[in-house]
Amino acid sequence: MFRKIKGQSQVIGLLQSAIEQERIAQAYLFHGSDGVGKFMTALYFGMALNCLSSSEYRPCGVCASCHKFLSFQHPDFIYLFPTVNLKLSSDGEIRDNEALKQYEAYLKNKIETPWQEFFFTGSTEIRKESMSQLIQRLELSIHEGQYRVVIIENADMMNTQTANAFLKTLEEPPHNTLIVMITERLPQLLPTIISRCQPVYFKPLSQRVIQDILFERFQVDSVLAKSAARISGGNLKTAIRIAQDSSSSSRDKAFDLIQMAAKKQDLEYLNQVKSRRDSADAIRDLIAYLGIIANDLCVTQYCLQEITNLDKSELLESLSHEQIADRIPDYLLLLDDLTRKLEGNVNPTLIQIKLFLATKYLLSP
């Protein structure tokens, strides 16, 4: 199962060595950017410590214990994550029906399609009452595993009260208990929390690793896999979302913009923008694709086979001209600036108009 974690060989080697030498730290802090395998590695780590297989390849993924972990049903697996207010009872039952539905939907998404984002309808955090329930469960005996496994995702979303309530447990966890805390925002954790954990850094995934995963596991064609890998910024979840975008609509929209800009169809484009009302994510993907196309326009003049969008080579050749190489740097800087403005809640329509005008100038001979 560890072999399914791609691009993190150093981390996997560290954890496997800890298992083989029976030198498990009292608590680990998995940190790094989103979509690089932190949660799945934590889950497989806990599975390996409880795997019933006699094989050296642990976790096996097929024994009863592994199956229970994969379905989040193992009695010695505790998973804590930011939620809306669940209005927990003293015995840990969720008393708010709508919150219960969202909680169950989150878990279902995490088990079946963990690369897809899930959004609760209200503000989320790791609340003190949830942490109190966790601490109470840790006082009970282990049910059937060798180790009790606790995974706390987005640990930086503990408020100060919650973090302080957990400190004593983190200092002296119960025997045979593995605690893995996960965060993308290490500086937002209390220093007292960080100091009590063994930090494990997960690096961004390389474009080649993401491209291979998309091609092998999700049957994404090579052109789209290459584009999605370049746009993703080392985030597999982002790459999968882009690749699974229906008919790669973001890529199609980018080429539509390119062609309309080349033909100077200003009014047609403005009407299209007004009718579509694209989301911020869609515009962000559009900008990312335009960056790749701009690079292709430059590379086309020197080495056509090295471009990302090989299926569009004829169009790119027809649009490329001598001045493009000189204009590309300013164009890419503008794309970065528009991405930042999009995150700053600037009017999306204005951003798309600016995109069109800049692209029209780029393509003008």
LODRENBA-60845 format. One line per field, with one value per atom (N, C-alpha, C): residue in one letter; x, y, z; atom name. Coordinates in steps of 0.1 Angstrom, whole numbers. Each point is the difference from the previous one (the first is absolute). Example, Ala and Ser with C-alpha at 12.3 -4.5 7.8 and 13.67 -1.06 7.14 Angstrom:
residues 2
res: (a	a	a	s	s	s)
px: (132	-9	9	-4	9	-8)
py: (-57	12	12	11	11	11)
pz: (78	0	0	-7	0	8)
atom: (N	CA	C	N	CA	C)
//
This chain:
residues 365
res: (m	m	m	f	f	f	r	r	r	k	k	k	i	i	i	k	k	k	g	g	g	q	q	q	s	s	s	q	q	q	v	v	v	i	i	i	g	g	g	l	l	l	l	l	l	q	q	q	s	s	s	a	a	a	i	i	i	e	e	e	q	q	q	e	e	e	r	r	r	i	i	i	a	a	a	q	q	q	a	a	a	y	y	y	l	l	l	f	f	f	h	h	h	g	g	g	s	s	s	d	d	d	g	g	g	v	v	v	g	g	g	k	k	k	f	f	f	m	m	m	t	t	t	a	a	a	l	l	l	y	y	y	f	f	f	g	g	g	m	m	m	a	a	a	l	l	l	n	n	n	c	c	c	l	l	l	s	s	s	s	s	s	s	s	s	e	e	e	y	y	y	r	r	r	p	p	p	c	c	c	g	g	g	v	v	v	c	c	c	a	a	a	s	s	s	c	c	c	h	h	h	k	k	k	f	f	f	l	l	l	s	s	s	f	f	f	q	q	q	h	h	h	p	p	p	d	d	d	f	f	f	i	i	i	y	y	y	l	l	l	f	f	f	p	p	p	t	t	t	v	v	v	n	n	n	l	l	l	k	k	k	l	l	l	s	s	s	s	s	s	d	d	d	g	g	g	e	e	e	i	i	i	r	r	r	d	d	d	n	n	n	e	e	e	a	a	a	l	l	l	k	k	k	q	q	q	y	y	y	e	e	e	a	a	a	y	y	y	l	l	l	k	k	k	n	n	n	k	k	k	i	i	i	e	e	e	t	t	t	p	p	p	w	w	w	q	q	q	e	e	e	f	f	f	f	f	f	f	f	f	t	t	t	g	g	g	s	s	s	t	t	t	e	e	e	i	i	i	r	r	r	k	k	k	e	e	e	s	s	s	m	m	m	s	s	s	q	q	q	l	l	l	i	i	i	q	q	q	r	r	r	l	l	l	e	e	e	l	l	l	s	s	s	i	i	i	h	h	h	e	e	e	g	g	g	q	q	q	y	y	y	r	r	r	v	v	v	v	v	v	i	i	i	i	i	i	e	e	e	n	n	n	a	a	a	d	d	d	m	m	m	m	m	m	n	n	n	t	t	t	q	q	q	t	t	t	a	a	a	n	n	n	a	a	a	f	f	f	l	l	l	k	k	k	t	t	t	l	l	l	e	e	e	e	e	e	p	p	p	p	p	p	h	h	h	n	n	n	t	t	t	l	l	l	i	i	i	v	v	v	m	m	m	i	i	i	t	t	t	e	e	e	r	r	r	l	l	l	p	p	p	q	q	q	l	l	l	l	l	l	p	p	p	t	t	t	i	i	i	i	i	i	s	s	s	r	r	r	c	c	c	q	q	q	p	p	p	v	v	v	y	y	y	f	f	f	k	k	k	p	p	p	l	l	l	s	s	s	q	q	q	r	r	r	v	v	v	i	i	i	q	q	q	d	d	d	i	i	i	l	l	l	f	f	f	e	e	e	r	r	r	f	f	f	q	q	q	v	v	v	d	d	d	s	s	s	v	v	v	l	l	l	a	a	a	k	k	k	s	s	s	a	a	a	a	a	a	r	r	r	i	i	i	s	s	s	g	g	g	g	g	g	n	n	n	l	l	l	k	k	k	t	t	t	a	a	a	i	i	i	r	r	r	i	i	i	a	a	a	q	q	q	d	d	d	s	s	s	s	s	s	s	s	s	s	s	s	s	s	s	r	r	r	d	d	d	k	k	k	a	a	a	f	f	f	d	d	d	l	l	l	i	i	i	q	q	q	m	m	m	a	a	a	a	a	a	k	k	k	k	k	k	q	q	q	d	d	d	l	l	l	e	e	e	y	y	y	l	l	l	n	n	n	q	q	q	v	v	v	k	k	k	s	s	s	r	r	r	r	r	r	d	d	d	s	s	s	a	a	a	d	d	d	a	a	a	i	i	i	r	r	r	d	d	d	l	l	l	i	i	i	a	a	a	y	y	y	l	l	l	g	g	g	i	i	i	i	i	i	a	a	a	n	n	n	d	d	d	l	l	l	c	c	c	v	v	v	t	t	t	q	q	q	y	y	y	c	c	c	l	l	l	q	q	q	e	e	e	i	i	i	t	t	t	n	n	n	l	l	l	d	d	d	k	k	k	s	s	s	e	e	e	l	l	l	l	l	l	e	e	e	s	s	s	l	l	l	s	s	s	h	h	h	e	e	e	q	q	q	i	i	i	a	a	a	d	d	d	r	r	r	i	i	i	p	p	p	d	d	d	y	y	y	l	l	l	l	l	l	l	l	l	l	l	l	d	d	d	d	d	d	l	l	l	t	t	t	r	r	r	k	k	k	l	l	l	e	e	e	g	g	g	n	n	n	v	v	v	n	n	n	p	p	p	t	t	t	l	l	l	i	i	i	q	q	q	i	i	i	k	k	k	l	l	l	f	f	f	l	l	l	a	a	a	t	t	t	k	k	k	y	y	y	l	l	l	l	l	l	s	s	s	p	p	p)
px: (8	-8	9	11	9	4	1	5	-10	-12	-10	3	8	3	12	-3	10	7	13	7	5	-2	3	9	10	8	7	5	8	-9	-12	-10	-3	-3	-4	12	12	11	2	-2	0	-10	-12	-11	2	5	2	12	10	11	-5	-8	-6	-8	-7	-8	9	10	9	8	4	9	-9	-13	-10	4	2	4	-11	-12	-11	0	0	0	-14	0	-13	-10	5	-9	8	-7	6	-7	7	-7	4	-10	2	-4	10	-3	5	-6	4	-13	1	-11	-11	-11	-12	2	-7	0	14	8	12	1	-11	0	1	-2	2	-10	-13	-10	1	1	1	13	11	11	-2	-7	-3	-9	-10	-9	7	9	7	10	6	9	-8	-11	-8	-4	-4	-3	11	12	12	3	-3	3	-10	-12	-10	-3	8	-3	2	-9	1	8	5	7	14	4	14	10	-4	9	8	11	8	-6	-10	-6	-12	2	-11	-1	-13	-12	-4	-7	-3	-12	-9	-12	-11	2	-10	-5	8	-4	-12	-6	-12	4	11	4	1	7	2	-13	-9	-13	-8	1	-7	6	13	6	-4	0	-4	-14	-9	-14	-3	11	-1	-8	0	-9	8	13	8	-2	-3	-3	11	13	11	5	-8	4	-9	6	-7	4	-10	3	-7	8	-5	3	-10	2	-9	3	-9	-14	-10	-14	-8	-12	-9	-3	-8	-3	-10	5	-7	-10	1	-8	0	12	3	-7	-5	-5	11	-2	11	6	-8	6	4	1	6	-9	-13	-10	-2	-2	-2	-15	-4	-14	-6	8	-5	-2	-12	-2	6	0	6	15	6	15	3	-8	2	1	-10	0	13	4	13	12	0	11	1	-11	0	4	-5	4	15	5	15	8	-4	7	-2	-12	-2	9	1	9	14	4	14	4	-10	3	0	-10	-2	8	0	6	8	11	7	7	1	6	-10	-13	-10	-2	-1	-2	-14	-2	-13	-1	-12	-2	-12	2	-11	-7	-13	-8	3	6	3	15	4	15	4	12	6	12	2	12	0	11	1	-4	-11	-6	4	-1	5	-8	-14	-8	4	5	4	13	9	13	-3	-9	-4	-4	-8	-5	12	10	12	8	2	7	-6	-14	-7	2	0	2	14	9	14	2	-9	1	-5	-7	-5	11	-2	9	-1	11	0	-9	-8	-9	6	6	4	14	4	13	12	12	12	2	-4	1	-14	-2	-11	5	-8	5	-9	6	-7	5	-8	4	-8	7	-7	4	-10	2	-2	8	-1	1	11	2	1	4	1	-13	-11	-13	-6	9	-3	1	-10	1	9	4	10	-5	-13	-6	1	-3	1	14	10	14	5	-3	4	-5	-13	-6	7	6	6	15	6	14	4	-7	4	-1	-10	-1	12	4	10	14	1	13	1	-11	0	-11	1	-11	0	-12	-1	9	3	9	-6	9	-3	-11	2	-9	8	-4	7	-9	6	-7	7	-8	6	-9	7	-7	4	-9	2	-3	9	-2	6	-6	6	6	-4	4	7	12	8	2	2	2	-12	-12	-12	-3	9	-1	7	-4	7	14	10	13	1	-9	0	-5	-9	-4	11	6	11	11	4	11	-2	-12	-3	-2	2	-2	13	1	11	-4	6	-5	4	-9	3	-5	10	-4	-3	-11	-4	2	9	3	-11	-1	-9	3	-10	3	5	9	6	-11	2	-9	-1	12	0	-8	1	-7	-15	-4	-15	-5	8	-3	-2	9	-1	-12	-3	-12	-13	-1	-12	-1	11	-1	-3	7	-2	-12	-4	-11	-13	0	-12	-2	8	-1	-2	7	0	10	-4	8	13	10	14	0	-7	1	-7	-12	-6	7	6	8	12	6	12	-4	-11	-5	-4	-8	-5	12	10	11	8	1	7	-7	-14	-8	-1	1	-3	9	12	9	4	1	4	-12	-12	-12	-8	0	-7	-15	-5	-15	-4	8	-2	1	10	2	-12	-5	-11	-12	-3	-11	0	12	1	-2	6	0	-14	-8	-14	-10	5	-9	-7	-13	-7	6	5	5	12	6	10	-5	-11	-6	9	8	9	10	5	10	-7	-13	-7	-3	-4	-3	13	11	13	3	-2	2	-10	-13	-10	4	5	5	11	10	11	-5	-9	-5	-8	-8	-8	9	10	9	8	4	7	-9	-13	-9	-6	4	-4	-15	-6	-14	-4	2	-2	-14	-9	-14	-5	3	-4	5	13	6	-7	-3	-7	-13	-8	-13	1	11	2	3	8	4	-12	-9	-12	-10	0	-10	5	13	5	1	4	2	9	12	9	3	3	4	14	5	14	9	-4	9	1	-11	0	9	0	8	15	2	14	6	-8	4	3	-9	1	13	4	12	12	-1	11	2	-11	1	6	-4	6	15	5	14	7	-6	6	0	-12	-1	10	2	10	14	3	13	1	-11	0	3	-7	2	15	7	14	8	-2	7	-2	-12	-4	11	5	10	13	3	13	0	-10	-1	-14	-7	-15	-3	8	-3	1	5	1	-12	-9	-12	-9	-8	-9	-13	-5	-12	3	5	4	-12	-11	-12	-4	5	-3	12	9	12	-2	-9	-3	-5	-10	-5	11	8	11	10	3	10	-6	-13	-6	-1	0	-1	13	10	14	6	7	7	13	8	13	0	-10	-1	-5	-5	-6	11	11	11	3	0	3	-12	-12	-12	-4	4	-4	3	12	3	-10	-4	-9	-14	-3	-13	-2	11	0	-1	7	-1	-14	-7	-14	-9	3	-8	1	12	2	-7	1	-7	-15	-6	-14	-4	8	-3	-1	10	0	-13	-3	-12	-13	0	-12	-1	11	-1	-3	2	-4	-14	-8	-14	-2	9	-2	-11	-8	-11	5	-6	5	-2	-11	-2	11	4	12	12	3	12	-1	-11	-1	1	-5	2	15	7	14	8	-4	6	-1	-12	-3	9	0	8	15	5	14	3	-9	3	-1	-9	-1	13	6	12	12	0	10	0	-12	-1	1	0	0	14	1	13	7)
py: (-12	12	13	-1	12	4	-11	3	9	1	8	15	3	14	4	8	4	13	1	12	4	-9	2	-11	-4	-12	2	12	3	-1	5	-2	-14	-8	-14	-8	3	-7	3	13	3	-8	-1	-6	-15	-6	-14	-4	8	-2	0	10	1	-13	-5	-12	-12	-2	-11	0	12	1	1	0	2	13	10	13	11	-2	9	12	12	12	1	8	1	9	8	8	5	0	5	12	9	12	0	-5	0	14	6	14	1	9	2	5	3	6	-11	5	-8	-10	-12	-9	-7	-2	-7	-14	-4	-14	-1	11	0	-9	2	-8	-15	-3	-15	-6	7	-5	-3	10	-2	-12	-2	-11	-13	-1	-12	-3	10	-2	-7	5	-7	-14	-2	-13	-10	5	-8	-5	8	-3	-11	-1	-9	-12	0	-10	-14	-9	-14	-9	6	-8	-4	-12	-4	4	5	5	12	2	12	12	-1	11	4	9	5	15	5	-7	-8	-11	-8	5	7	5	-10	-13	-10	-7	1	-7	7	-6	6	13	1	13	11	-3	11	4	-10	4	9	-2	8	14	1	14	7	-7	6	5	-6	4	9	3	8	-6	-14	-7	-7	1	-7	7	-8	6	7	-2	7	11	4	11	12	12	12	11	5	11	13	10	13	10	9	10	11	12	12	-3	4	-1	13	0	10	-4	8	-4	-12	-11	-13	-1	9	0	-14	-4	-14	-1	-12	-4	-4	-3	-4	-13	-8	-13	0	12	1	-1	-1	0	14	0	13	3	11	3	8	7	8	-8	-2	-9	4	13	5	-2	3	-2	-14	-9	-15	-4	5	-3	5	12	5	-8	-4	-7	-14	-7	-13	2	11	2	3	7	3	-14	-8	-13	-9	0	-7	5	13	6	-4	1	-3	-15	-9	-14	-3	6	-4	9	13	9	10	-4	10	11	0	11	11	-2	10	8	13	9	-1	1	0	13	6	13	-1	2	1	13	1	12	11	-3	10	1	9	1	-13	-4	-12	3	-9	0	-13	-3	-12	6	-4	6	-8	8	-6	-12	0	-12	-12	2	-12	-5	9	-4	-7	5	-7	-14	-2	-14	-9	6	-7	-4	9	-3	-11	1	-11	-14	0	-13	-5	9	-5	-6	3	-6	-14	-4	-14	-10	-12	-10	-2	-5	-3	-12	0	-10	-13	1	-12	2	12	3	-1	0	2	14	9	14	7	10	9	11	5	9	13	11	13	9	4	9	13	11	13	9	1	7	15	8	15	4	-5	2	15	8	14	7	-7	6	-3	-5	0	14	5	12	-1	11	-1	-9	1	-9	-14	-4	-14	-5	8	-4	-1	9	-2	-12	-3	-12	-13	1	-12	-2	11	0	-11	-2	-10	-14	-3	-13	-2	11	0	-3	5	-2	-14	-6	-13	-9	-3	-8	-14	-6	-14	-10	-11	-10	-5	-2	-6	9	13	9	8	0	8	13	11	13	7	2	7	13	11	13	4	6	4	15	7	14	4	10	7	14	4	13	-1	-5	-3	12	13	11	3	-5	3	-9	-10	-9	6	-2	5	-7	8	-6	-11	0	-11	-13	1	-12	-5	9	-4	-7	5	-5	-14	-4	-13	-11	4	-10	-2	-11	-2	5	11	6	-9	-1	-8	9	4	9	-8	4	-6	11	-3	9	0	11	0	-11	-5	-11	6	-7	4	-1	7	-1	-14	-6	-14	-10	1	-9	2	13	3	-5	3	-5	-15	-7	-15	-5	7	-4	2	11	3	-10	-3	-9	-15	-4	-14	-3	9	-3	6	11	6	0	-7	-1	13	10	13	0	5	-1	9	-3	5	15	6	15	7	-5	6	-2	-12	-3	9	2	9	15	4	14	1	-10	1	-1	-8	-1	13	7	13	11	-1	11	-3	-12	-4	6	4	5	-11	-12	-11	-6	5	-4	-10	-13	-10	2	5	2	10	11	10	-6	-8	-6	-10	-7	-9	8	11	8	6	4	6	-11	-11	-11	-6	1	-6	11	12	10	-4	0	-6	5	-9	2	10	2	10	13	4	13	12	0	11	2	-11	0	5	-5	4	15	5	14	9	-5	7	1	-11	1	8	0	9	14	4	14	3	-9	2	3	-8	2	13	3	12	13	-1	11	2	-11	1	6	-3	6	13	5	13	0	-11	-1	5	13	6	-2	4	0	-14	-9	-14	-6	4	-6	6	13	6	-6	-2	-7	-14	-7	-13	0	9	1	3	9	4	-11	-8	-12	-11	-2	-12	2	12	3	-11	-1	-11	2	-11	1	4	4	4	-12	-12	-12	-2	2	-1	10	13	10	-2	-5	-4	-10	-11	-10	6	9	6	8	7	8	-10	-11	-9	-6	-4	-5	10	13	10	1	-2	0	-11	-12	-11	2	6	3	10	10	11	-6	-9	-7	-8	-7	-8	9	12	9	5	1	3	-12	-11	-12	-5	3	-5	4	12	5	-7	-7	-7	-15	-5	-15	-4	-2	-3	-12	-10	-13	2	11	2	7	4	7	-9	5	-8	-4	10	-3	-4	-12	-5	-1	-3	-1	13	11	14	6	-8	5	9	-4	8	14	0	13	9	-6	7	5	-8	5	12	-1	11	13	-1	12	6	-8	4	10	10	9	5	8	4	7	9	8	-7	-12	-7	-3	-4	-4	12	12	12	4	-3	4	-10	-12	-11	3	5	3	9	11	10	-7	-8	-7	-9	-8	-9	7	12	8	5	4	4	-11	-12	-12	-2	1	-1	11	12	11	-2	-5	-2	-11	-10	-11	5	9	6	9	7	9	-8	-12	-9	-5	-3	-4	11	13	12	5	-9	3	12	2	10	-6	9	-4	-10	-12	-10	4	8	4	9	9	10	-8	-11	-8	-7	-5	-7	10	12	10	4	2	2	-11	-12	-12	1	3	0	11	12	11	-3	-6	-3	-11	-10	-11	5	10	6	7	7	7	-10	-11	-10	-6	-2	-7	10	13	9	0	-2	0	14)
pz: (0	0	0	7	1	-15	-8	-14	-8	5	-7	3	10	3	-9	-10	-10	4	-3	2	14	9	14	6	-8	4	13	2	12	12	0	11	2	-10	1	6	-4	5	15	4	15	8	-5	8	0	-11	-1	9	1	9	15	3	13	4	-9	2	2	-9	1	13	4	12	13	-2	11	9	-8	6	-4	4	-4	9	-5	8	6	11	7	-8	-8	-9	-12	-12	-12	-5	-7	-6	-15	-8	-14	-6	-6	-5	-14	-8	-14	-7	-13	-7	-2	-5	-2	-11	0	-11	-3	11	-2	7	6	6	15	7	14	7	-3	7	-4	-12	-4	6	1	7	15	6	14	2	-9	1	-2	-10	-3	11	7	11	11	4	10	-4	-13	-5	2	-4	1	14	10	14	5	-7	4	-10	-11	-10	5	-4	4	-9	-11	-10	6	-3	4	-10	-12	-10	4	-6	3	-6	-9	-6	8	9	9	-2	0	0	-12	1	-11	-8	7	-6	-2	4	-2	12	11	12	7	10	7	6	6	6	-10	-11	-11	-6	-2	-5	9	13	10	0	-2	0	-13	-11	-13	0	8	0	13	7	12	11	0	9	11	0	11	13	11	13	6	-5	6	-9	-9	-9	3	3	4	-10	-7	-10	4	2	4	-10	-4	-10	2	-6	3	-5	8	-4	4	-4	6	14	7	14	0	5	0	11	10	12	6	4	5	14	2	14	8	13	9	-4	-7	-4	-15	-6	-13	-12	3	-11	-6	-14	-6	0	7	2	-10	-9	-11	-12	-5	-11	-13	-3	-12	1	11	2	-1	5	-2	-14	-8	-15	-6	3	-6	5	12	6	-7	-2	-7	-15	-6	-14	-1	9	0	1	9	1	-12	-6	-13	-11	-1	-10	2	13	4	-3	1	-3	-15	-7	-14	-10	3	-10	8	7	8	-7	-13	-7	-3	3	-2	12	-1	11	6	13	6	8	-1	7	9	13	9	-3	4	-2	10	11	10	3	9	3	8	-3	6	9	10	8	8	6	9	14	4	12	13	11	13	4	-3	4	-8	-13	-8	6	4	6	13	8	13	-2	-11	-3	-4	-8	-3	12	9	12	9	0	8	-7	-13	-7	2	1	3	13	10	13	1	-11	0	-6	3	-5	-15	-6	-15	-2	-11	-2	-6	-12	-7	-7	-2	-7	9	-7	7	5	-9	3	-2	9	-3	-9	-10	-10	1	2	0	-11	-9	-11	2	2	1	-12	-9	-13	2	-8	2	14	7	14	3	-10	3	2	-2	2	14	9	14	6	7	7	12	6	12	11	3	11	-4	-12	-4	0	-5	0	14	9	14	7	-3	6	-5	-12	-5	4	5	3	9	11	10	-6	-8	-7	-10	-7	-9	7	12	7	5	5	5	-6	-13	-6	6	0	5	-7	6	-6	-13	-10	-13	-7	1	-7	-10	-12	-11	-2	1	-3	-11	-11	-12	-2	1	-3	-14	-7	-14	-2	-7	-2	-13	-7	-11	5	12	5	13	-1	12	10	-6	9	9	-4	7	12	2	11	12	12	12	1	3	2	10	10	10	-6	-10	-7	-9	-8	-9	7	12	7	6	1	5	-11	-12	-11	-8	-7	-10	-13	-5	-13	-12	-9	-13	-11	-9	-11	-12	-7	-12	-11	-10	-10	-11	-8	-11	-10	-7	-9	-13	-7	-12	-11	-11	-11	-6	0	-6	9	13	9	-2	0	-2	-14	-10	-13	-1	6	0	8	12	7	-8	-6	-8	-12	-6	-11	4	11	4	8	9	10	-5	-8	-4	-15	-7	-15	-7	5	-7	-12	-11	-12	2	-7	3	-1	-10	-2	12	4	11	14	1	12	1	-11	0	4	-6	3	15	5	14	10	-4	9	1	-11	0	8	-2	7	15	4	14	11	-4	10	11	-4	9	8	-3	8	-8	4	-7	-1	11	0	-10	-2	-10	-14	-2	-13	-4	10	-3	-3	8	-3	-14	-4	-14	-10	2	-10	-1	11	-1	-4	-2	-5	-13	0	-12	-13	-8	-13	1	11	2	-4	6	-5	3	10	3	-11	-5	-11	-13	-2	-12	0	12	2	-3	5	-3	-14	-8	-14	-8	6	-6	2	12	2	-9	-2	-9	-14	-5	-14	-1	9	0	1	8	1	-13	-6	-13	-11	1	-10	4	12	6	1	6	2	14	2	14	5	-9	5	2	-9	2	13	3	12	13	-1	12	2	-10	1	6	-5	5	15	5	14	8	-4	7	1	-10	0	8	1	7	15	5	14	7	-5	5	15	7	14	1	12	2	-4	4	-3	-15	-8	-14	-7	5	-5	4	12	4	-10	-3	-9	-14	-4	-13	-1	10	0	0	7	0	-14	-6	-14	-10	2	-9	2	12	2	-7	0	-8	-15	-5	-14	-4	8	-3	-1	9	-1	-13	-3	-13	-12	0	-11	-2	11	0	-5	6	-3	-15	-5	-13	-11	2	-10	0	11	1	0	7	1	2	-11	0	9	0	7	15	5	14	6	-8	6	7	9	8	-8	-7	-8	-14	-1	-13	-10	5	-9	-6	6	-5	-8	-4	-6	-12	-9	-12	4	9	4	7	8	7	-10	-10	-10	-8	-3	-7	7	14	8	5	0	4	-9	5	-9	8	-7	5	13	2	12	12	-1	11	11	-4	10	9	-5	8	9	-5	8	11	-2	10	14	4	14	7	-7	5	1	-10	0	12	3	11	14	1	12	2	-11	1	5	-5	4	15	5	15	7	-5	7	0	-11	-1	10	1	10	14	4	13	2	-10	1	1	-7	1	14	7	14	9	-5	8	-3	-6	-2	-10	-9	-11	-9	-6	-9	-11	0	-10	-14	-3	-14	-4	8	-3	-3	8	-1	-14	-4	-13	-12	2	-11	-1	11	0	-6	3	-7	-15	-4	-15	-7	6	-6	0	11	0	-10	-1	-10	-14	-3	-13	-4	10	-3	-2	8	-2	-14	-5	-13	-12	3	-11	-7	-13	-7	1)
atom: (N	CA	C	N	CA	C	N	CA	C	N	CA	C	N	CA	C	N	CA	C	N	CA	C	N	CA	C	N	CA	C	N	CA	C	N	CA	C	N	CA	C	N	CA	C	N	CA	C	N	CA	C	N	CA	C	N	CA	C	N	CA	C	N	CA	C	N	CA	C	N	CA	C	N	CA	C	N	CA	C	N	CA	C	N	CA	C	N	CA	C	N	CA	C	N	CA	C	N	CA	C	N	CA	C	N	CA	C	N	CA	C	N	CA	C	N	CA	C	N	CA	C	N	CA	C	N	CA	C	N	CA	C	N	CA	C	N	CA	C	N	CA	C	N	CA	C	N	CA	C	N	CA	C	N	CA	C	N	CA	C	N	CA	C	N	CA	C	N	CA	C	N	CA	C	N	CA	C	N	CA	C	N	CA	C	N	CA	C	N	CA	C	N	CA	C	N	CA	C	N	CA	C	N	CA	C	N	CA	C	N	CA	C	N	CA	C	N	CA	C	N	CA	C	N	CA	C	N	CA	C	N	CA	C	N	CA	C	N	CA	C	N	CA	C	N	CA	C	N	CA	C	N	CA	C	N	CA	C	N	CA	C	N	CA	C	N	CA	C	N	CA	C	N	CA	C	N	CA	C	N	CA	C	N	CA	C	N	CA	C	N	CA	C	N	CA	C	N	CA	C	N	CA	C	N	CA	C	N	CA	C	N	CA	C	N	CA	C	N	CA	C	N	CA	C	N	CA	C	N	CA	C	N	CA	C	N	CA	C	N	CA	C	N	CA	C	N	CA	C	N	CA	C	N	CA	C	N	CA	C	N	CA	C	N	CA	C	N	CA	C	N	CA	C	N	CA	C	N	CA	C	N	CA	C	N	CA	C	N	CA	C	N	CA	C	N	CA	C	N	CA	C	N	CA	C	N	CA	C	N	CA	C	N	CA	C	N	CA	C	N	CA	C	N	CA	C	N	CA	C	N	CA	C	N	CA	C	N	CA	C	N	CA	C	N	CA	C	N	CA	C	N	CA	C	N	CA	C	N	CA	C	N	CA	C	N	CA	C	N	CA	C	N	CA	C	N	CA	C	N	CA	C	N	CA	C	N	CA	C	N	CA	C	N	CA	C	N	CA	C	N	CA	C	N	CA	C	N	CA	C	N	CA	C	N	CA	C	N	CA	C	N	CA	C	N	CA	C	N	CA	C	N	CA	C	N	CA	C	N	CA	C	N	CA	C	N	CA	C	N	CA	C	N	CA	C	N	CA	C	N	CA	C	N	CA	C	N	CA	C	N	CA	C	N	CA	C	N	CA	C	N	CA	C	N	CA	C	N	CA	C	N	CA	C	N	CA	C	N	CA	C	N	CA	C	N	CA	C	N	CA	C	N	CA	C	N	CA	C	N	CA	C	N	CA	C	N	CA	C	N	CA	C	N	CA	C	N	CA	C	N	CA	C	N	CA	C	N	CA	C	N	CA	C	N	CA	C	N	CA	C	N	CA	C	N	CA	C	N	CA	C	N	CA	C	N	CA	C	N	CA	C	N	CA	C	N	CA	C	N	CA	C	N	CA	C	N	CA	C	N	CA	C	N	CA	C	N	CA	C	N	CA	C	N	CA	C	N	CA	C	N	CA	C	N	CA	C	N	CA	C	N	CA	C	N	CA	C	N	CA	C	N	CA	C	N	CA	C	N	CA	C	N	CA	C	N	CA	C	N	CA	C	N	CA	C	N	CA	C	N	CA	C	N	CA	C	N	CA	C	N	CA	C	N	CA	C	N	CA	C	N	CA	C	N	CA	C	N	CA	C	N	CA	C	N	CA	C	N	CA	C	N	CA	C	N	CA	C	N	CA	C	N	CA	C	N	CA	C	N	CA	C	N	CA	C	N	CA	C	N	CA	C	N	CA	C	N	CA	C	N	CA	C	N	CA	C	N	CA	C	N	CA	C	N	CA	C	N	CA	C	N	CA	C	N	CA	C	N	CA	C	N	CA	C	N	CA	C	N	CA	C	N	CA	C	N	CA	C	N	CA	C	N	CA	C	N	CA	C	N	CA	C	N	CA	C	N	CA	C	N	CA	C	N	CA	C	N	CA	C	N	CA	C	N	CA	C	N	CA	C	N	CA	C	N	CA	C	N	CA	C	N	CA	C	N	CA	C	N	CA	C	N	CA	C	N	CA	C	N	CA	C	N	CA	C	N	CA	C	N	CA	C	N	CA	C	N	CA	C	N	CA	C	N	CA	C	N	CA	C	N	CA	C	N	CA	C	N	CA	C	N	CA	C	N	CA	C	N	CA	C	N	CA	C	N	CA	C	N	CA	C	N	CA	C	N	CA	C	N	CA	C	N	CA	C	N	CA	C	N	CA	C	N	CA	C	N	CA	C	N	CA	C	N	CA	C	N	CA	C	N	CA	C	N	CA	C	N	CA	C	N	CA	C	N	CA	C	N	CA	C	N	CA	C	N	CA	C	N	CA	C	N	CA	C	N	CA	C	N	CA	C	N	CA	C	N	CA	C	N	CA	C	N	CA	C	N	CA	C	N	CA	C	N	CA	C	N	CA	C	N	CA	C	N	CA	C	N	CA	C	N	CA	C	N	CA	C	N	CA	C	N	CA	C	N	CA	C	N	CA	C	N	CA	C	N	CA	C	N	CA	C	N	CA	C	N	CA	C	N	CA	C	N	CA	C	N	CA	C	N	CA	C	N	CA	C	N	CA	C	N	CA	C	N	CA	C	N	CA	C	N	CA	C	N	CA	C	N	CA	C	N	CA	C	N	CA	C	N	CA	C	N	CA	C	N	CA	C	N	CA	C	N	CA	C	N	CA	C	N	CA	C	N	CA	C	N	CA	C	N	CA	C	N	CA	C)
//
